[in-house]
Amino acid sequence: MSADFNAVWCRVTGTGTTDNEALLLRRWMENEAASARLFSSLARQSRDSGTREVLFGISRREQRHWRALRTFHYLRSGKKEHAEKEKPVECRPLLQTLRQQYEAITEQAEGYDRAANQARPDLRELLGALHDEELRTAEELRALVGRLL
């Protein structure tokens, strides 16, 4: 079955996953897994218990996002996706890293929102929830940066 036929079939029947949708889901899963690893690493390096608690909380939330996207990807495609093996996290100053993550998470939230507006109902609900949680994470990061400055 050609990729074009598959895309049309998925759109018409509302079943399966289009190549573009599968690529987006995999990219989002990779981003969520990488964020979870980064925030976990930052939490372990932090000396302040309050900062550590916030960062571990964000890491757990990013892991939940990865699992939700992985589940949806499996239900749509029948293919299991596994988290990448632990990669070393580049050490940068904490405030610089939090600033970069704030920007990345805000961008990810916008991506979820744009995709939700064009998605089928079952994916729309998931992407809308992920959008809201990413915005909450961005707010937590903003507050944490403000406290650390």
Biotite code that builds the C-alpha atoms (Angstrom):
import biotite.structure as struc

atoms = struc.array([
    struc.Atom([0.000, 0.000, 0.000], chain_id="A", res_id=1, res_name="MET", atom_name="CA", element="C"),
    struc.Atom([1.501, 3.363, -0.991], chain_id="A", res_id=2, res_name="SER", atom_name="CA", element="C"),
    struc.Atom([2.047, 6.115, 1.560], chain_id="A", res_id=3, res_name="ALA", atom_name="CA", element="C"),
    struc.Atom([-0.390, 8.373, -0.333], chain_id="A", res_id=4, res_name="ASP", atom_name="CA", element="C"),
    struc.Atom([-3.110, 5.732, -0.349], chain_id="A", res_id=5, res_name="PHE", atom_name="CA", element="C"),
    struc.Atom([-2.484, 5.040, 3.356], chain_id="A", res_id=6, res_name="ASN", atom_name="CA", element="C"),
    struc.Atom([-2.820, 8.735, 4.203], chain_id="A", res_id=7, res_name="ALA", atom_name="CA", element="C"),
    struc.Atom([-6.079, 9.037, 2.259], chain_id="A", res_id=8, res_name="VAL", atom_name="CA", element="C"),
    struc.Atom([-7.423, 5.790, 3.750], chain_id="A", res_id=9, res_name="TRP", atom_name="CA", element="C"),
    struc.Atom([-6.623, 6.966, 7.294], chain_id="A", res_id=10, res_name="CYS", atom_name="CA", element="C"),
    struc.Atom([-8.253, 10.330, 6.679], chain_id="A", res_id=11, res_name="ARG", atom_name="CA", element="C"),
    struc.Atom([-11.397, 8.848, 5.088], chain_id="A", res_id=12, res_name="VAL", atom_name="CA", element="C"),
    struc.Atom([-11.930, 6.001, 7.541], chain_id="A", res_id=13, res_name="THR", atom_name="CA", element="C"),
    struc.Atom([-10.545, 7.728, 10.635], chain_id="A", res_id=14, res_name="GLY", atom_name="CA", element="C"),
    struc.Atom([-8.394, 4.673, 11.360], chain_id="A", res_id=15, res_name="THR", atom_name="CA", element="C"),
    struc.Atom([-4.680, 4.044, 11.514], chain_id="A", res_id=16, res_name="GLY", atom_name="CA", element="C"),
    struc.Atom([-2.105, 6.767, 11.542], chain_id="A", res_id=17, res_name="THR", atom_name="CA", element="C"),
    struc.Atom([-0.832, 8.904, 8.717], chain_id="A", res_id=18, res_name="THR", atom_name="CA", element="C"),
    struc.Atom([2.911, 9.110, 8.127], chain_id="A", res_id=19, res_name="ASP", atom_name="CA", element="C"),
    struc.Atom([2.881, 12.769, 9.158], chain_id="A", res_id=20, res_name="ASN", atom_name="CA", element="C"),
    struc.Atom([0.943, 12.026, 12.350], chain_id="A", res_id=21, res_name="GLU", atom_name="CA", element="C"),
    struc.Atom([3.312, 9.170, 13.220], chain_id="A", res_id=22, res_name="ALA", atom_name="CA", element="C"),
    struc.Atom([6.348, 11.411, 12.686], chain_id="A", res_id=23, res_name="LEU", atom_name="CA", element="C"),
    struc.Atom([4.854, 14.108, 14.896], chain_id="A", res_id=24, res_name="LEU", atom_name="CA", element="C"),
    struc.Atom([4.015, 11.600, 17.621], chain_id="A", res_id=25, res_name="LEU", atom_name="CA", element="C"),
    struc.Atom([7.540, 10.171, 17.550], chain_id="A", res_id=26, res_name="ARG", atom_name="CA", element="C"),
    struc.Atom([9.096, 13.661, 17.644], chain_id="A", res_id=27, res_name="ARG", atom_name="CA", element="C"),
    struc.Atom([6.883, 14.655, 20.565], chain_id="A", res_id=28, res_name="TRP", atom_name="CA", element="C"),
    struc.Atom([7.743, 11.420, 22.383], chain_id="A", res_id=29, res_name="MET", atom_name="CA", element="C"),
    struc.Atom([11.451, 12.094, 21.885], chain_id="A", res_id=30, res_name="GLU", atom_name="CA", element="C"),
    struc.Atom([11.054, 15.649, 23.189], chain_id="A", res_id=31, res_name="ASN", atom_name="CA", element="C"),
    struc.Atom([9.110, 14.528, 26.262], chain_id="A", res_id=32, res_name="GLU", atom_name="CA", element="C"),
    struc.Atom([11.595, 11.751, 27.065], chain_id="A", res_id=33, res_name="ALA", atom_name="CA", element="C"),
    struc.Atom([14.554, 14.115, 26.666], chain_id="A", res_id=34, res_name="ALA", atom_name="CA", element="C"),
    struc.Atom([12.863, 16.710, 28.899], chain_id="A", res_id=35, res_name="SER", atom_name="CA", element="C"),
    struc.Atom([12.160, 14.105, 31.570], chain_id="A", res_id=36, res_name="ALA", atom_name="CA", element="C"),
    struc.Atom([15.820, 13.031, 31.581], chain_id="A", res_id=37, res_name="ARG", atom_name="CA", element="C"),
    struc.Atom([17.067, 16.626, 31.678], chain_id="A", res_id=38, res_name="LEU", atom_name="CA", element="C"),
    struc.Atom([14.818, 17.731, 34.540], chain_id="A", res_id=39, res_name="PHE", atom_name="CA", element="C"),
    struc.Atom([15.655, 14.592, 36.509], chain_id="A", res_id=40, res_name="SER", atom_name="CA", element="C"),
    struc.Atom([19.365, 15.273, 36.043], chain_id="A", res_id=41, res_name="SER", atom_name="CA", element="C"),
    struc.Atom([18.979, 18.920, 37.050], chain_id="A", res_id=42, res_name="LEU", atom_name="CA", element="C"),
    struc.Atom([17.033, 17.885, 40.149], chain_id="A", res_id=43, res_name="ALA", atom_name="CA", element="C"),
    struc.Atom([19.766, 15.457, 41.192], chain_id="A", res_id=44, res_name="ARG", atom_name="CA", element="C"),
    struc.Atom([22.378, 18.206, 40.801], chain_id="A", res_id=45, res_name="GLN", atom_name="CA", element="C"),
    struc.Atom([20.406, 20.795, 42.773], chain_id="A", res_id=46, res_name="SER", atom_name="CA", element="C"),
    struc.Atom([21.419, 21.528, 46.360], chain_id="A", res_id=47, res_name="ARG", atom_name="CA", element="C"),
    struc.Atom([18.186, 23.330, 47.213], chain_id="A", res_id=48, res_name="ASP", atom_name="CA", element="C"),
    struc.Atom([15.394, 20.978, 48.283], chain_id="A", res_id=49, res_name="SER", atom_name="CA", element="C"),
    struc.Atom([12.629, 23.239, 46.952], chain_id="A", res_id=50, res_name="GLY", atom_name="CA", element="C"),
    struc.Atom([14.277, 23.474, 43.533], chain_id="A", res_id=51, res_name="THR", atom_name="CA", element="C"),
    struc.Atom([14.872, 19.717, 43.542], chain_id="A", res_id=52, res_name="ARG", atom_name="CA", element="C"),
    struc.Atom([11.200, 19.049, 44.332], chain_id="A", res_id=53, res_name="GLU", atom_name="CA", element="C"),
    struc.Atom([9.973, 21.296, 41.493], chain_id="A", res_id=54, res_name="VAL", atom_name="CA", element="C"),
    struc.Atom([12.391, 19.763, 38.976], chain_id="A", res_id=55, res_name="LEU", atom_name="CA", element="C"),
    struc.Atom([11.552, 16.167, 39.935], chain_id="A", res_id=56, res_name="PHE", atom_name="CA", element="C"),
    struc.Atom([7.853, 17.048, 39.651], chain_id="A", res_id=57, res_name="GLY", atom_name="CA", element="C"),
    struc.Atom([8.383, 18.428, 36.151], chain_id="A", res_id=58, res_name="ILE", atom_name="CA", element="C"),
    struc.Atom([10.394, 15.329, 35.230], chain_id="A", res_id=59, res_name="SER", atom_name="CA", element="C"),
    struc.Atom([7.566, 13.037, 36.365], chain_id="A", res_id=60, res_name="ARG", atom_name="CA", element="C"),
    struc.Atom([5.048, 15.083, 34.380], chain_id="A", res_id=61, res_name="ARG", atom_name="CA", element="C"),
    struc.Atom([7.198, 14.865, 31.236], chain_id="A", res_id=62, res_name="GLU", atom_name="CA", element="C"),
    struc.Atom([7.428, 11.069, 31.747], chain_id="A", res_id=63, res_name="GLN", atom_name="CA", element="C"),
    struc.Atom([3.620, 10.898, 31.946], chain_id="A", res_id=64, res_name="ARG", atom_name="CA", element="C"),
    struc.Atom([3.402, 12.881, 28.707], chain_id="A", res_id=65, res_name="HIS", atom_name="CA", element="C"),
    struc.Atom([5.778, 10.432, 27.022], chain_id="A", res_id=66, res_name="TRP", atom_name="CA", element="C"),
    struc.Atom([3.709, 7.461, 28.202], chain_id="A", res_id=67, res_name="ARG", atom_name="CA", element="C"),
    struc.Atom([0.432, 9.065, 27.034], chain_id="A", res_id=68, res_name="ALA", atom_name="CA", element="C"),
    struc.Atom([1.883, 9.786, 23.592], chain_id="A", res_id=69, res_name="LEU", atom_name="CA", element="C"),
    struc.Atom([3.420, 6.300, 23.421], chain_id="A", res_id=70, res_name="ARG", atom_name="CA", element="C"),
    struc.Atom([0.066, 4.707, 24.252], chain_id="A", res_id=71, res_name="THR", atom_name="CA", element="C"),
    struc.Atom([-1.741, 6.761, 21.628], chain_id="A", res_id=72, res_name="PHE", atom_name="CA", element="C"),
    struc.Atom([0.966, 5.964, 19.043], chain_id="A", res_id=73, res_name="HIS", atom_name="CA", element="C"),
    struc.Atom([0.573, 2.238, 19.750], chain_id="A", res_id=74, res_name="TYR", atom_name="CA", element="C"),
    struc.Atom([-3.226, 2.378, 19.536], chain_id="A", res_id=75, res_name="LEU", atom_name="CA", element="C"),
    struc.Atom([-3.005, 4.148, 16.186], chain_id="A", res_id=76, res_name="ARG", atom_name="CA", element="C"),
    struc.Atom([-0.099, 2.301, 14.572], chain_id="A", res_id=77, res_name="SER", atom_name="CA", element="C"),
    struc.Atom([0.272, -0.996, 16.422], chain_id="A", res_id=78, res_name="GLY", atom_name="CA", element="C"),
    struc.Atom([3.992, -0.215, 16.799], chain_id="A", res_id=79, res_name="LYS", atom_name="CA", element="C"),
    struc.Atom([5.722, -0.091, 20.163], chain_id="A", res_id=80, res_name="LYS", atom_name="CA", element="C"),
    struc.Atom([8.056, 2.821, 20.735], chain_id="A", res_id=81, res_name="GLU", atom_name="CA", element="C"),
    struc.Atom([10.717, 2.597, 23.409], chain_id="A", res_id=82, res_name="HIS", atom_name="CA", element="C"),
    struc.Atom([12.463, 5.415, 25.202], chain_id="A", res_id=83, res_name="ALA", atom_name="CA", element="C"),
    struc.Atom([15.967, 6.068, 24.017], chain_id="A", res_id=84, res_name="GLU", atom_name="CA", element="C"),
    struc.Atom([18.720, 4.831, 26.236], chain_id="A", res_id=85, res_name="LYS", atom_name="CA", element="C"),
    struc.Atom([19.878, 7.339, 28.809], chain_id="A", res_id=86, res_name="GLU", atom_name="CA", element="C"),
    struc.Atom([22.144, 9.877, 27.149], chain_id="A", res_id=87, res_name="LYS", atom_name="CA", element="C"),
    struc.Atom([24.517, 12.079, 29.102], chain_id="A", res_id=88, res_name="PRO", atom_name="CA", element="C"),
    struc.Atom([22.964, 15.435, 29.855], chain_id="A", res_id=89, res_name="VAL", atom_name="CA", element="C"),
    struc.Atom([25.031, 18.436, 28.887], chain_id="A", res_id=90, res_name="GLU", atom_name="CA", element="C"),
    struc.Atom([25.899, 20.434, 31.994], chain_id="A", res_id=91, res_name="CYS", atom_name="CA", element="C"),
    struc.Atom([25.199, 24.139, 31.658], chain_id="A", res_id=92, res_name="ARG", atom_name="CA", element="C"),
    struc.Atom([24.454, 26.770, 34.253], chain_id="A", res_id=93, res_name="PRO", atom_name="CA", element="C"),
    struc.Atom([21.086, 26.054, 35.844], chain_id="A", res_id=94, res_name="LEU", atom_name="CA", element="C"),
    struc.Atom([19.455, 29.402, 35.021], chain_id="A", res_id=95, res_name="LEU", atom_name="CA", element="C"),
    struc.Atom([20.544, 29.198, 31.387], chain_id="A", res_id=96, res_name="GLN", atom_name="CA", element="C"),
    struc.Atom([19.169, 25.654, 31.104], chain_id="A", res_id=97, res_name="THR", atom_name="CA", element="C"),
    struc.Atom([15.866, 26.617, 32.737], chain_id="A", res_id=98, res_name="LEU", atom_name="CA", element="C"),
    struc.Atom([15.536, 29.589, 30.384], chain_id="A", res_id=99, res_name="ARG", atom_name="CA", element="C"),
    struc.Atom([16.134, 27.372, 27.344], chain_id="A", res_id=100, res_name="GLN", atom_name="CA", element="C"),
    struc.Atom([13.673, 24.791, 28.629], chain_id="A", res_id=101, res_name="GLN", atom_name="CA", element="C"),
    struc.Atom([11.085, 27.503, 29.258], chain_id="A", res_id=102, res_name="TYR", atom_name="CA", element="C"),
    struc.Atom([11.349, 28.503, 25.598], chain_id="A", res_id=103, res_name="GLU", atom_name="CA", element="C"),
    struc.Atom([11.285, 24.872, 24.388], chain_id="A", res_id=104, res_name="ALA", atom_name="CA", element="C"),
    struc.Atom([8.282, 23.942, 26.525], chain_id="A", res_id=105, res_name="ILE", atom_name="CA", element="C"),
    struc.Atom([6.368, 27.052, 25.469], chain_id="A", res_id=106, res_name="THR", atom_name="CA", element="C"),
    struc.Atom([7.063, 26.157, 21.837], chain_id="A", res_id=107, res_name="GLU", atom_name="CA", element="C"),
    struc.Atom([6.001, 22.542, 22.469], chain_id="A", res_id=108, res_name="GLN", atom_name="CA", element="C"),
    struc.Atom([2.736, 23.776, 24.020], chain_id="A", res_id=109, res_name="ALA", atom_name="CA", element="C"),
    struc.Atom([2.072, 25.918, 20.951], chain_id="A", res_id=110, res_name="GLU", atom_name="CA", element="C"),
    struc.Atom([2.775, 22.907, 18.725], chain_id="A", res_id=111, res_name="GLY", atom_name="CA", element="C"),
    struc.Atom([0.319, 20.766, 20.680], chain_id="A", res_id=112, res_name="TYR", atom_name="CA", element="C"),
    struc.Atom([-2.300, 23.510, 20.373], chain_id="A", res_id=113, res_name="ASP", atom_name="CA", element="C"),
    struc.Atom([-1.821, 23.922, 16.606], chain_id="A", res_id=114, res_name="ARG", atom_name="CA", element="C"),
    struc.Atom([-1.985, 20.164, 16.072], chain_id="A", res_id=115, res_name="ALA", atom_name="CA", element="C"),
    struc.Atom([-5.050, 19.787, 18.316], chain_id="A", res_id=116, res_name="ALA", atom_name="CA", element="C"),
    struc.Atom([-6.951, 22.236, 16.132], chain_id="A", res_id=117, res_name="ASN", atom_name="CA", element="C"),
    struc.Atom([-6.465, 19.925, 13.139], chain_id="A", res_id=118, res_name="GLN", atom_name="CA", element="C"),
    struc.Atom([-6.549, 16.508, 14.824], chain_id="A", res_id=119, res_name="ALA", atom_name="CA", element="C"),
    struc.Atom([-9.222, 13.870, 15.032], chain_id="A", res_id=120, res_name="ARG", atom_name="CA", element="C"),
    struc.Atom([-11.311, 14.002, 18.231], chain_id="A", res_id=121, res_name="PRO", atom_name="CA", element="C"),
    struc.Atom([-9.400, 11.303, 20.150], chain_id="A", res_id=122, res_name="ASP", atom_name="CA", element="C"),
    struc.Atom([-6.021, 12.918, 19.505], chain_id="A", res_id=123, res_name="LEU", atom_name="CA", element="C"),
    struc.Atom([-7.450, 16.429, 19.959], chain_id="A", res_id=124, res_name="ARG", atom_name="CA", element="C"),
    struc.Atom([-8.359, 15.636, 23.563], chain_id="A", res_id=125, res_name="GLU", atom_name="CA", element="C"),
    struc.Atom([-4.872, 14.285, 24.364], chain_id="A", res_id=126, res_name="LEU", atom_name="CA", element="C"),
    struc.Atom([-3.079, 17.197, 22.668], chain_id="A", res_id=127, res_name="LEU", atom_name="CA", element="C"),
    struc.Atom([-5.302, 19.725, 24.429], chain_id="A", res_id=128, res_name="GLY", atom_name="CA", element="C"),
    struc.Atom([-4.449, 18.192, 27.804], chain_id="A", res_id=129, res_name="ALA", atom_name="CA", element="C"),
    struc.Atom([-0.733, 18.124, 26.961], chain_id="A", res_id=130, res_name="LEU", atom_name="CA", element="C"),
    struc.Atom([-0.924, 21.780, 25.859], chain_id="A", res_id=131, res_name="HIS", atom_name="CA", element="C"),
    struc.Atom([-2.428, 22.777, 29.208], chain_id="A", res_id=132, res_name="ASP", atom_name="CA", element="C"),
    struc.Atom([0.158, 20.804, 31.190], chain_id="A", res_id=133, res_name="GLU", atom_name="CA", element="C"),
    struc.Atom([3.048, 22.249, 29.181], chain_id="A", res_id=134, res_name="GLU", atom_name="CA", element="C"),
    struc.Atom([1.772, 25.756, 29.948], chain_id="A", res_id=135, res_name="LEU", atom_name="CA", element="C"),
    struc.Atom([1.635, 24.831, 33.636], chain_id="A", res_id=136, res_name="ARG", atom_name="CA", element="C"),
    struc.Atom([5.221, 23.562, 33.405], chain_id="A", res_id=137, res_name="THR", atom_name="CA", element="C"),
    struc.Atom([6.297, 26.818, 31.748], chain_id="A", res_id=138, res_name="ALA", atom_name="CA", element="C"),
    struc.Atom([4.691, 28.751, 34.619], chain_id="A", res_id=139, res_name="GLU", atom_name="CA", element="C"),
    struc.Atom([6.527, 26.595, 37.167], chain_id="A", res_id=140, res_name="GLU", atom_name="CA", element="C"),
    struc.Atom([9.803, 27.252, 35.359], chain_id="A", res_id=141, res_name="LEU", atom_name="CA", element="C"),
    struc.Atom([9.107, 30.994, 35.246], chain_id="A", res_id=142, res_name="ARG", atom_name="CA", element="C"),
    struc.Atom([8.429, 31.026, 38.987], chain_id="A", res_id=143, res_name="ALA", atom_name="CA", element="C"),
    struc.Atom([11.526, 28.913, 39.702], chain_id="A", res_id=144, res_name="LEU", atom_name="CA", element="C"),
    struc.Atom([13.754, 31.228, 37.652], chain_id="A", res_id=145, res_name="VAL", atom_name="CA", element="C"),
    struc.Atom([12.278, 34.224, 39.459], chain_id="A", res_id=146, res_name="GLY", atom_name="CA", element="C"),
    struc.Atom([13.045, 32.603, 42.806], chain_id="A", res_id=147, res_name="ARG", atom_name="CA", element="C"),
    struc.Atom([16.612, 31.704, 41.795], chain_id="A", res_id=148, res_name="LEU", atom_name="CA", element="C"),
    struc.Atom([17.507, 35.164, 40.408], chain_id="A", res_id=149, res_name="LEU", atom_name="CA", element="C"),
])
